[in-house]
Amino acid sequence: IKMAGDSKFPDMHTDGPEKNEETEIVVNVGGVRQVFYGDNLNQYPETRLAELINCLSGGYDSIFSLCDDYDPGKREFYFDRDPDAFKCIIDVYYFGEIHMKKGICPICFKNEMEFWKVDLKFLDDCCKTHLSEKKEELEEIARRVQLILDDLGVDASENRWKRCQKYIWKFMEKPESSYPARVIAVLSFLFILISSIVMCVGTIPDLQVVDPEGNRMEHPTLDSIETVCIGWFTMEYVLRLISSPNKLYFALSFMNIVDVLAILPFYVSLILTHLGAKLMELSNVQQAVQALRIMRIARIFKLARHSSGLQTLTYALKRSFKELGLLLMYLAVGIFVFSALGYTMEQSHPETLFKSIPQSFWWAIITMTTVGYGDIYPKTTLGKLNAAISFLCGVIAIALPIHPIINNFVRYYNKQRVLETAAKHELELMELNSAEGKASNSRSEPEDFAREGKEGPFCSSRLKVSHSDTFIHLLSAEKHYRTRLQSCK
């Protein structure tokens, strides 16, 4: 056996490019042997397998920089890599593209492609989609863990106001951070329900009172409850706005705009009631106040802040715009066709209810959606046949896009549960690594203190490194480190 210093192998010498193309090499990846020829590998000379052919005359230094082991007698290269991923990657030499098998982690497959020096452009578009989805999942897990670590950590460099601001933000926005924060979230949920119930009950005529002008108005008790609820909503919004780390993003957020729309009508109607009478007629003021009070229904959307189910439904509808568009298109075509047919067929009847095609749109809508109010109905035989066909087509048109919408809902809901579990597992893994690091540091602590006088405070500062720094580095440096998430199968 030649030593590493010997740079040549007599049996590996080639006599030019023609001989190089006829070279046959054997690659053993994880126990799976594969034979390659130079004419195939040289199509992509920058890949690792193509470099193996050109390194045969370079000696041990050149060979072992590319593989884990080499057998000169069998001329066989050994690699301690994933054989399943390797079987997919070598397709690039025969077909010019790579497809990832089902069950292989996309992040691990990307790392394998980087090891074999195969460009990601050879990965098919369908497989690139899986890779981008996995990257987004890892980024989401990293973001969640970073938020948890930010909540747990305390920065000594921050002033008292910053620490107080962060505490209020956790107290109002993150119910899982502490027991009092959970109580505040439950109270906010109850106030939303009470306010919605009061708004509905206040419209019952038996519970209303008559003012001196003879107009009906809400009972003073219900009005007082409404005032208390609005006071809570206002205090909650102001505290969240003051403690928000990014106030512009907070103000433009959809849910926070809903909060403003739920609060603003109360104050605007209060101003119009006390000051508007001096500027305009009393009847106009009452109409404006009534219109603003209707806007109180926006507060029911505040429930989405405390309900993961409503948030999942909102996301599923966003992801289902294409399916919803198809549903509306089917209904629009059916409404136009059947309303025109219904109008034409009913003109022969003297007591027809179909006065025009636009008026027939209403009949087509309630028929295709199987509501059937009965205010407009056909009276001729052909009209009834047209109605039967219309509601059968309506049932089919509505049922077709429902399955993809449900799939989007279930997929997103399951994904959120998986991400939450993965974030908890990463925190547990970090705690375990932190405990092992403390144990190793405790063993070397006497030596560190002995060198502290010579090397300064640098050695002792190493004991204070938080495990959050390690975690973010693990998720960002995919090429050099692997976490449990990146090594999944």
C-alpha positions in Angstrom: 0.0 0.0 0.0 1.4 3.4 -1.0 1.5 6.2 1.6 -0.2 9.5 1.2 3.0 11.1 0.0 3.2 8.9 -3.1 1.4 10.9 -5.7 1.2 8.4 -8.5 -0.4 5.0 -9.2 1.1 3.1 -12.1 -2.2 1.3 -12.9 -4.2 4.4 -13.0 -2.3 6.4 -15.7 -4.3 7.4 -18.7 -3.1 8.4 -22.1 -5.3 11.3 -23.1 -9.0 12.2 -23.4 -9.9 9.2 -25.6 -8.6 6.8 -22.9 -10.3 9.0 -20.2 -13.7 8.6 -21.9 -13.3 4.8 -21.9 -12.4 4.7 -18.2 -14.6 2.6 -16.0 -15.0 3.4 -12.3 -16.9 1.6 -9.5 -18.6 3.7 -6.9 -19.9 2.2 -3.6 -22.4 4.5 -1.8 -23.6 3.1 1.4 -23.1 -0.5 0.3 -24.7 0.1 -3.2 -22.2 -0.5 -6.0 -22.6 1.4 -9.3 -20.4 1.3 -12.4 -19.9 4.5 -14.4 -18.1 5.2 -17.7 -16.2 8.3 -18.6 -18.3 9.3 -21.6 -21.4 9.6 -19.4 -19.7 11.4 -16.5 -17.7 13.9 -18.6 -21.0 15.4 -19.8 -20.9 17.3 -16.5 -17.2 17.8 -15.7 -17.9 19.9 -12.6 -19.6 17.1 -10.7 -17.8 15.0 -8.1 -18.1 11.8 -10.1 -16.5 13.4 -13.2 -13.7 14.6 -11.0 -13.1 11.1 -9.8 -12.0 10.1 -13.3 -9.6 13.0 -13.6 -8.1 12.4 -10.1 -6.9 8.9 -10.8 -3.5 10.1 -11.7 -3.3 12.5 -8.8 -2.5 10.1 -6.0 -4.0 9.7 -2.5 -4.1 13.4 -1.8 -6.4 14.0 -4.8 -8.5 10.9 -4.4 -9.2 11.2 -0.7 -10.2 14.9 -1.2 -13.2 13.5 -3.2 -14.2 10.2 -1.5 -14.1 8.6 1.9 -12.1 5.5 0.9 -10.5 3.8 -2.1 -9.6 0.3 -3.1 -6.7 0.3 -5.7 -7.2 -3.4 -6.5 -10.9 -3.1 -7.3 -10.6 0.5 -8.4 -13.6 1.1 -6.2 -14.5 4.5 -4.5 -16.4 4.4 -1.2 -18.8 7.0 0.0 -20.6 7.2 3.3 -23.7 8.9 1.9 -27.4 8.2 1.4 -27.8 5.5 -1.4 -31.4 6.3 -2.0 -30.7 9.9 -2.8 -27.6 8.9 -4.9 -29.8 6.7 -7.1 -31.9 9.7 -7.9 -29.0 12.1 -8.5 -27.2 9.9 -11.0 -30.2 10.2 -13.3 -28.7 13.5 -14.4 -26.0 11.6 -16.4 -28.6 9.6 -18.3 -31.7 11.8 -18.6 -30.4 15.3 -17.9 -32.9 15.9 -15.0 -33.4 14.7 -11.5 -36.6 13.6 -9.7 -36.8 13.1 -6.0 -38.3 9.9 -4.7 -41.2 10.0 -2.3 -40.1 9.7 1.3 -36.8 11.5 1.0 -36.4 14.7 3.0 -36.0 17.6 0.5 -33.4 19.4 2.6 -31.3 16.2 2.9 -31.7 15.7 -0.8 -30.5 19.3 -1.4 -27.4 18.6 0.8 -26.7 15.4 -1.2 -26.9 17.3 -4.5 -24.4 19.8 -3.1 -22.1 17.1 -2.0 -22.1 15.4 -5.4 -21.7 19.0 -7.0 -24.8 18.7 -9.1 -26.5 22.0 -9.7 -30.1 22.5 -8.4 -31.2 23.6 -11.9 -31.3 19.9 -12.9 -33.9 19.3 -10.3 -37.4 19.1 -11.8 -39.9 21.8 -11.1 -42.3 19.5 -9.2 -39.5 18.6 -6.9 -38.3 22.2 -6.5 -41.8 22.9 -5.1 -41.3 20.3 -2.3 -37.9 21.8 -1.6 -39.3 25.4 -1.3 -42.1 24.2 0.9 -39.7 22.4 3.3 -37.5 25.6 3.4 -40.6 27.6 4.3 -41.4 25.1 7.1 -37.9 25.4 8.5 -38.0 29.1 8.3 -41.3 29.1 10.1 -40.0 26.8 12.8 -36.9 29.0 13.2 -39.2 32.1 13.5 -41.4 30.4 16.1 -38.5 29.2 18.2 -36.8 32.6 17.9 -40.0 34.3 19.2 -40.1 31.9 22.2 -36.4 32.5 22.9 -37.0 36.3 22.7 -39.8 35.9 25.2 -37.7 33.9 27.6 -34.5 36.0 27.3 -33.9 39.4 28.9 -31.5 41.8 27.3 -29.6 43.7 30.0 -28.7 46.5 27.6 -32.3 47.5 27.2 -33.6 50.4 29.4 -36.5 50.1 31.8 -39.1 51.4 29.2 -38.1 48.8 26.6 -38.4 46.0 29.1 -41.8 47.3 30.3 -42.9 47.6 26.6 -41.8 44.0 25.9 -43.6 42.8 29.1 -46.9 44.6 28.1 -46.6 43.1 24.5 -46.3 39.6 25.9 -49.1 40.3 28.4 -51.5 41.4 25.7 -50.5 39.4 22.6 -49.2 36.1 23.8 -51.6 34.2 26.1 -49.3 31.2 26.4 -46.5 33.3 27.9 -48.0 33.4 31.5 -51.1 32.7 33.5 -52.2 36.4 33.8 -51.8 36.7 30.0 -54.1 33.8 29.6 -56.7 35.4 31.9 -56.6 38.6 29.9 -57.2 36.6 26.7 -60.2 34.9 28.2 -61.6 38.2 29.4 -61.2 39.8 26.0 -63.0 36.8 24.5 -65.9 37.2 27.0 -66.2 41.0 26.3 -66.5 40.3 22.6 -69.3 37.8 23.2 -71.1 40.1 25.7 -70.8 43.1 23.3 -72.2 41.0 20.4 -75.1 39.7 22.6 -75.9 43.2 23.8 -76.0 44.5 20.2 -78.5 41.7 19.2 -80.7 42.0 22.4 -80.8 45.8 22.0 -82.9 45.4 18.8 -85.8 43.6 20.6 -88.7 46.1 20.7 -89.9 44.9 24.2 -86.5 45.8 25.7 -86.3 49.3 24.1 -87.4 52.5 25.7 -89.0 55.6 24.2 -87.2 59.0 24.4 -89.1 62.3 24.9 -89.3 62.8 21.1 -91.1 59.4 20.7 -88.2 57.6 19.1 -87.2 54.1 20.3 -83.8 53.7 21.7 -81.8 51.0 23.5 -82.3 50.3 27.2 -80.0 52.4 29.4 -78.7 49.2 31.1 -77.7 47.7 27.8 -76.2 51.0 26.8 -74.0 51.0 30.0 -72.8 47.5 29.3 -71.9 48.6 25.7 -70.0 51.5 27.1 -68.0 49.2 29.5 -67.2 46.8 26.6 -66.0 49.7 24.4 -63.9 51.0 27.2 -62.2 47.6 27.5 -61.6 47.4 23.7 -60.2 50.9 23.7 -57.8 50.2 26.6 -56.7 46.9 25.0 -56.0 48.5 21.6 -54.1 51.4 23.1 -51.9 49.1 25.3 -51.1 46.9 22.3 -50.3 49.9 20.1 -48.0 51.5 22.7 -46.1 48.2 23.3 -45.9 47.2 19.6 -42.3 46.9 18.4 -43.4 48.0 14.9 -46.3 50.4 15.2 -46.7 51.0 11.4 -47.1 47.3 10.7 -49.4 47.0 13.8 -51.7 49.9 12.5 -51.9 48.4 9.0 -52.6 44.8 10.1 -56.0 43.5 9.0 -57.1 42.4 12.5 -56.1 45.7 14.0 -58.1 47.5 11.4 -61.0 45.4 12.4 -60.4 46.5 16.0 -60.5 50.1 15.0 -63.7 49.6 13.0 -65.3 48.0 16.1 -64.4 50.8 18.4 -64.7 53.9 16.1 -68.5 53.9 15.6 -69.2 54.3 19.3 -67.1 57.5 19.6 -68.3 58.9 16.3 -71.9 58.3 17.2 -71.3 59.9 20.6 -69.8 63.0 19.0 -72.7 63.2 16.5 -75.3 62.8 19.3 -73.9 65.6 21.5 -72.4 68.0 18.9 -74.0 67.0 15.5 -77.5 68.4 16.5 -76.0 71.9 16.4 -74.7 71.5 12.9 -77.4 69.5 11.1 -81.0 68.4 11.5 -81.8 65.9 14.3 -83.2 63.3 11.9 -80.0 63.3 9.9 -78.0 62.8 13.1 -80.2 59.8 14.1 -79.8 58.2 10.6 -76.0 58.7 10.8 -75.8 57.2 14.3 -78.0 54.3 13.3 -75.7 53.5 10.3 -72.6 53.7 12.5 -74.2 51.4 15.1 -74.7 48.8 12.4 -70.9 48.8 11.9 -70.6 47.2 15.4 -71.0 43.8 13.7 -67.3 44.1 12.8 -66.4 43.3 16.4 -67.4 39.7 15.8 -64.3 39.3 13.6 -62.2 40.0 16.7 -62.9 36.4 17.7 -60.4 35.4 15.0 -57.6 36.7 17.2 -58.4 34.1 19.8 -59.5 31.2 17.6 -56.9 29.2 15.6 -59.8 27.5 13.8 -61.0 30.8 12.3 -57.5 31.7 11.4 -57.1 28.4 9.6 -60.4 28.9 7.8 -59.2 32.4 6.6 -56.0 31.0 5.3 -57.8 28.1 3.6 -60.0 30.5 1.8 -57.0 32.6 0.7 -55.4 29.5 -0.7 -58.6 28.5 -2.4 -59.2 31.6 -4.5 -58.9 29.6 -7.7 -61.5 27.1 -6.6 -63.8 29.8 -5.4 -63.4 31.6 -8.7 -64.3 28.4 -10.6 -67.4 28.1 -8.3 -68.5 31.7 -9.1 -67.9 31.2 -12.8 -70.0 28.0 -12.9 -72.8 29.7 -11.0 -72.6 32.9 -13.1 -72.9 30.9 -16.4 -75.7 28.8 -15.0 -77.6 31.8 -13.7 -77.4 33.6 -17.0 -78.4 30.6 -19.1 -81.3 29.3 -16.9 -82.7 32.8 -16.2 -82.9 33.5 -20.0 -84.5 30.1 -20.7 -86.9 30.6 -17.8 -88.0 34.1 -19.1 -88.4 32.8 -22.6 -90.5 29.7 -21.6 -92.7 31.6 -19.2 -93.8 34.3 -21.6 -96.6 32.1 -23.0 -98.3 32.1 -19.6 -100.7 35.0 -19.0 -99.9 35.2 -15.2 -96.1 34.8 -15.6 -93.9 36.0 -12.7 -90.9 36.4 -15.0 -91.1 40.1 -16.0 -87.6 40.4 -17.4 -84.3 38.5 -17.6 -82.6 40.7 -14.9 -85.5 39.9 -12.6 -85.1 36.2 -13.5 -81.5 36.3 -12.1 -83.0 36.2 -8.6 -85.0 33.1 -9.4 -82.0 31.4 -11.0 -79.8 32.2 -7.9 -82.2 30.8 -5.3 -82.9 27.8 -7.6 -79.3 26.8 -8.3 -78.3 27.2 -4.7 -81.4 25.1 -3.7 -82.8 27.8 -1.4 -86.1 28.2 -3.2 -88.0 31.1 -1.5 -91.1 30.6 -3.7 -91.7 34.2 -4.4 -90.9 33.6 -8.1 -91.7 30.2 -9.6 -92.5 28.8 -13.1 -96.0 27.9 -14.1 -95.5 26.2 -17.5 -94.3 22.6 -18.1 -91.2 23.7 -19.9 -90.5 26.2 -17.2 -90.7 23.6 -14.5 -88.4 21.3 -16.5 -86.0 24.1 -16.8 -86.1 24.7 -13.1 -85.4 21.0 -12.4 -82.4 21.0 -14.6 -81.1 24.3 -13.1 -81.1 23.1 -9.5 -79.5 19.8 -10.5 -76.7 21.7 -12.3 -76.5 24.0 -9.3 -75.8 21.1 -6.9 -73.1 19.7 -9.2 -71.5 23.1 -9.7 -71.3 23.8 -6.0 -70.1 20.3 -5.1 -67.2 20.2 -7.5 -64.8 22.8 -5.9 -65.7 21.9 -2.3 -63.2 19.0 -2.0 -60.1 21.1 -2.9 -61.2 23.8 -0.4 -61.6 21.2 2.3 -58.2 19.7 1.4 -56.6 23.1 1.8 -58.2 23.6 5.2 -57.1 20.2 6.5 -53.6 20.5 5.0 -53.0 23.9 6.6 -54.5 22.8 10.0 -52.3 19.7 10.1 -49.2 21.7 9.0 -49.7 24.2 11.9 -49.9 21.3 14.4 -46.8 19.8 13.0 -44.9 23.1 13.1 -45.9 23.7 16.7 -44.8 20.2 17.7 -41.5 20.6 15.7 -40.8 23.9 17.5 -41.3 22.3 20.9 -39.0 19.4 19.9 -36.3 21.8 18.8 -36.5 23.6 22.1 -36.2 20.3 23.9 -33.2 19.4 21.7 -31.6 22.8 22.5 -32.2 22.2 26.3 -30.5 18.8 26.0 -27.6 20.3 24.1 -27.4 23.1 26.6 -27.3 20.7 29.5 -24.5 18.7 27.8 -22.6 21.9 27.2 -22.9 22.9 30.8 -21.7 19.5 31.9 -18.6 19.7 29.7 -17.9 23.3 30.8 -18.1 22.3 34.4 -15.4 19.7 33.8 -13.1 22.2 32.3 -14.1 25.1 34.6 -10.9 24.8 36.8 -8.7 25.0 33.8 -10.6 28.1 32.5 -10.2 29.9 35.7 -6.6 29.0 35.8 -6.1 30.6 32.4 -8.4 33.5 33.0 -5.6 35.6 34.5 -3.4 35.0 31.5 -6.0 35.2 28.7 -8.3 37.8 30.2 -12.1 37.7 30.5 -12.5 36.0 27.1 -12.4 32.5 28.5 -15.0 33.1 31.2 -17.3 34.8 28.7 -17.6 31.5 26.7 -19.6 30.1 29.6 -22.3 32.7 29.1 -23.1 31.9 25.5 -26.9 31.3 25.2 -28.2 28.3 23.4 -30.4 30.5 21.2 -27.3 31.5 19.3 -26.5 27.9 18.6 -30.0 27.2 17.4 -30.3 29.9 14.9 -26.9 29.0 13.5 -28.0 25.4 13.1 -31.1 26.3 11.1 -29.3 28.8 8.9 -26.1 26.9 8.1 -27.6 23.9 6.2 -24.3 23.0 4.6 -22.3 22.4 7.7 -24.8 21.4 10.3 -27.7 19.1 10.6 -30.5 19.2 13.1 -33.1 16.5 13.7 -35.4 18.3 11.3 -32.9 18.4 8.5 -32.1 14.7 9.0 -35.7 13.5 8.8 -36.8 10.8 6.3 
